[in-house]
Amino acid sequence: MTRTVDPAAGRIAALGAALVLLALAAAPAATSAGEVRVELQSRDGTPVPGVAVVLEGPAGAPARSSGRHSARMDQQDRRFVPQVLVVDTGTSVEFPNSDHVSHQVYSFSPARPFQLPLYKGAPHPPVQFPAPGLVVLGCNIHDEMVGYILVTDSPFHATTDAGGAARLREVPPGAYRVTVWGPLIHDGGGTLTTTLAVAGDGPQTLSLRLKDPLRRSPSPRPGRVDWDGY
């Protein structure tokens, strides 16, 4: 089942597809059977890195996990690294501070509100993310720091690399909903969907191009509310 979230509140929305489908074809050699490669380009044809890609389905398939139950989001040069992290529901995420200054990480997103006291050096215990949704992160000291953790029930997820490609491996045959989300994507409010039929007889490539220019600054941004209860 696809879960919906209002981006302004930090929850994914399954919006109508606003992508231009360029190609769906067998990828060239050097990829294994069952791999889906999703390539994302901006309106001017340049690759778009750091974008979350999730395959949901096929309909009626039993729930399964990717087997990855821990992850890491670092802090370097007053940035979250990576800025966008996709994890399974129930994953525990570490937030080390490799910066030369102290940070105070927090989120008010309904999927996982939390705060970590000001720290540098020794990390806090990992934070578990028990519910699917988009978690928007900020630093209470540095307003320019914004990070995102996309928590999903689907085991088929990845982020696009420097070349704008995301590779999802061991995908069984069936019909899938492909969700693409990124903080700089303007199309559809940042969340875009399309469908893909996975044949299961070899690797496939789905090439997508955005219709609108990328945003100049990321959205959504973390909110400011009372700390009570967190």
C-alpha positions as CSV (number, residue, x, y, z in Angstrom):
1,M,0.0,0.0,0.0
2,T,1.3,3.4,-0.9
3,R,1.4,5.8,2.0
4,T,0.9,9.5,1.5
5,V,2.7,12.5,3.1
6,D,2.3,16.2,2.7
7,P,5.8,17.5,1.9
8,A,5.2,20.7,3.9
9,A,4.4,18.6,7.0
10,G,7.1,16.0,6.1
11,R,4.9,13.2,4.8
12,I,5.1,11.6,1.3
13,A,2.4,12.4,-1.2
14,A,1.7,10.0,-4.1
15,L,1.2,12.7,-6.7
16,G,0.3,12.3,-10.3
17,A,3.3,11.6,-12.5
18,A,5.0,14.7,-13.8
19,L,7.9,13.0,-15.4
20,V,8.7,12.6,-19.1
21,L,9.4,9.0,-19.8
22,L,12.3,8.9,-22.2
23,A,13.1,5.2,-22.4
24,L,12.5,1.7,-21.0
25,A,15.0,-0.7,-22.4
26,A,17.6,-3.3,-21.7
27,A,20.6,-1.7,-20.1
28,P,24.0,-2.3,-21.6
29,A,26.2,-5.1,-20.2
30,A,27.8,-5.3,-16.7
31,T,24.6,-5.3,-14.7
32,S,23.1,-8.4,-13.2
33,A,19.6,-9.9,-14.0
34,G,16.9,-8.4,-11.8
35,E,18.5,-5.0,-11.6
36,V,16.5,-1.9,-12.4
37,R,18.5,1.2,-13.2
38,V,16.6,4.5,-12.9
39,E,18.3,7.5,-14.6
40,L,17.1,11.0,-13.7
41,Q,17.9,14.2,-15.7
42,S,17.0,17.8,-15.1
43,R,15.1,19.7,-17.7
44,D,18.3,20.7,-19.5
45,G,19.5,17.1,-19.6
46,T,22.1,17.2,-16.8
47,P,22.2,14.3,-14.2
48,V,20.4,14.9,-10.9
49,P,22.3,13.3,-7.9
50,G,21.1,12.7,-4.4
51,V,17.5,11.9,-5.2
52,A,15.5,9.0,-3.6
53,V,14.1,6.3,-5.8
54,V,11.6,3.7,-4.4
55,L,9.9,0.8,-6.1
56,E,6.7,-0.3,-4.5
57,G,4.8,-3.5,-5.5
58,P,3.9,-5.8,-7.1
59,A,0.4,-5.7,-5.8
60,G,-0.2,-8.5,-3.3
61,A,3.5,-9.3,-2.8
62,P,4.4,-10.2,0.7
63,A,6.2,-7.6,2.8
64,R,9.9,-8.1,3.0
65,S,13.0,-6.3,4.2
66,S,16.1,-5.3,2.4
67,G,18.1,-6.7,5.3
68,R,19.7,-3.3,6.0
69,H,18.7,-2.3,9.6
70,S,21.4,0.3,10.3
71,A,22.5,3.4,8.5
72,R,24.6,6.5,9.1
73,M,24.1,10.2,8.4
74,D,27.3,12.2,9.2
75,Q,27.8,16.0,9.7
76,Q,30.6,17.6,7.8
77,D,31.3,21.2,6.9
78,R,28.0,22.2,8.4
79,R,26.1,19.8,6.1
80,F,24.3,16.5,6.6
81,V,26.1,13.7,4.6
82,P,24.3,12.3,2.7
83,Q,21.7,15.0,2.5
84,V,19.1,12.4,1.5
85,L,19.1,9.0,3.1
86,V,16.6,6.2,2.3
87,V,16.1,3.4,4.8
88,D,13.8,0.5,5.7
89,T,11.1,1.0,8.3
90,G,12.6,0.1,11.6
91,T,16.2,1.1,10.7
92,S,18.4,2.6,13.4
93,V,20.5,5.6,12.1
94,E,23.7,6.9,13.7
95,F,24.4,10.7,13.6
96,P,28.1,11.1,14.1
97,N,29.5,14.6,14.1
98,S,32.7,14.7,12.1
99,D,32.6,18.5,12.0
100,H,34.9,20.9,13.9
101,V,31.9,22.6,15.6
102,S,29.0,21.3,17.7
103,H,25.6,20.5,16.3
104,Q,22.1,19.9,17.7
105,V,20.1,17.6,15.4
106,Y,16.4,17.6,15.6
107,S,13.2,16.8,13.6
108,F,9.6,17.8,14.1
109,S,8.3,15.5,11.3
110,P,5.3,13.4,12.4
111,A,7.0,10.2,11.1
112,R,9.8,10.6,13.7
113,P,10.1,13.7,16.0
114,F,13.3,13.7,18.1
115,Q,16.2,15.9,19.2
116,L,19.8,15.2,20.1
117,P,21.5,17.4,22.7
118,L,24.3,19.7,21.5
119,Y,27.4,17.5,20.8
120,K,30.7,17.1,19.1
121,G,32.9,14.1,19.0
122,A,31.3,11.2,20.9
123,P,28.1,10.3,19.2
124,H,24.7,9.7,20.7
125,P,23.0,6.2,20.6
126,P,21.4,5.5,17.2
127,V,17.9,6.8,16.5
128,Q,15.3,4.2,15.3
129,F,12.8,5.1,12.6
130,P,9.8,2.9,13.2
131,A,7.2,4.4,10.8
132,P,7.3,5.1,7.1
133,G,7.4,8.8,6.0
134,L,9.7,11.7,5.2
135,V,11.7,13.0,8.2
136,V,13.1,16.5,7.8
137,L,16.2,17.2,9.8
138,G,17.7,20.5,11.0
139,C,20.4,21.8,13.3
140,N,19.3,24.1,16.1
141,I,22.6,26.0,15.8
142,H,23.0,26.2,12.0
143,D,19.8,27.0,10.2
144,E,21.4,26.3,6.8
145,M,21.7,22.6,7.6
146,V,18.9,20.6,6.2
147,G,18.8,16.8,5.8
148,Y,16.2,14.2,4.9
149,I,15.5,10.6,5.8
150,L,13.0,8.8,3.7
151,V,11.6,5.8,5.6
152,T,9.9,3.2,3.4
153,D,8.2,-0.2,3.8
154,S,9.7,-1.2,0.4
155,P,13.0,-3.1,0.3
156,F,13.7,-1.7,-3.2
157,H,15.2,1.7,-2.8
158,A,18.3,3.7,-3.6
159,T,19.6,7.3,-4.2
160,T,20.9,8.6,-7.5
161,D,24.7,8.9,-7.8
162,A,26.8,11.7,-9.3
163,G,25.7,10.5,-12.7
164,G,22.0,10.7,-11.8
165,A,21.5,6.9,-11.7
166,A,20.0,4.7,-9.0
167,R,20.5,0.9,-9.1
168,L,17.9,-1.3,-7.4
169,R,18.9,-5.0,-7.4
170,E,17.2,-8.3,-7.1
171,V,13.8,-6.9,-8.1
172,P,11.3,-9.7,-8.8
173,P,9.0,-9.6,-11.9
174,G,5.8,-7.6,-11.6
175,A,4.2,-4.2,-11.9
176,Y,5.7,-1.5,-9.7
177,R,5.0,2.1,-8.7
178,V,8.2,4.1,-9.0
179,T,8.4,7.1,-6.6
180,V,11.1,9.7,-7.1
181,W,11.7,12.4,-4.4
182,G,14.3,15.1,-4.0
183,P,14.5,18.4,-2.0
184,L,15.4,20.4,-5.2
185,I,12.7,18.8,-7.5
186,H,10.0,21.4,-8.3
187,D,7.8,19.1,-10.4
188,G,4.8,17.8,-8.4
189,G,5.9,19.4,-5.2
190,G,9.0,17.2,-5.1
191,T,7.3,13.8,-5.2
192,L,6.8,12.2,-8.6
193,T,5.4,8.8,-9.5
194,T,5.2,6.6,-12.6
195,T,4.8,2.8,-13.2
196,L,7.2,0.2,-14.4
197,A,6.6,-3.4,-15.5
198,V,9.6,-5.5,-14.5
199,A,10.0,-8.5,-16.8
200,G,12.5,-10.4,-14.7
201,D,14.4,-11.7,-17.7
202,G,17.3,-9.2,-17.5
203,P,18.3,-5.8,-16.4
204,Q,16.2,-2.8,-17.3
205,T,16.7,1.0,-17.5
206,L,14.1,3.6,-16.8
207,S,15.1,7.1,-18.0
208,L,13.3,10.1,-16.7
209,R,13.6,13.9,-17.3
210,L,12.1,16.6,-15.2
211,K,9.8,19.1,-16.7
212,D,10.5,22.1,-14.4
213,P,13.9,23.7,-13.4
214,L,15.4,22.6,-10.1
215,R,14.8,24.7,-7.0
216,R,17.6,27.0,-5.8
217,S,17.1,25.9,-2.2
218,P,15.8,22.7,-0.6
219,S,12.2,22.1,0.4
220,P,10.6,21.3,2.7
221,R,12.7,22.8,5.5
222,P,12.5,21.9,9.2
223,G,9.9,23.7,11.3
224,R,10.3,25.4,14.6
225,V,8.0,24.4,17.5
226,D,8.2,23.9,21.2
227,W,10.6,21.2,22.3
228,D,8.2,19.9,25.0
229,G,7.4,16.2,24.5
230,Y,10.6,15.5,22.5
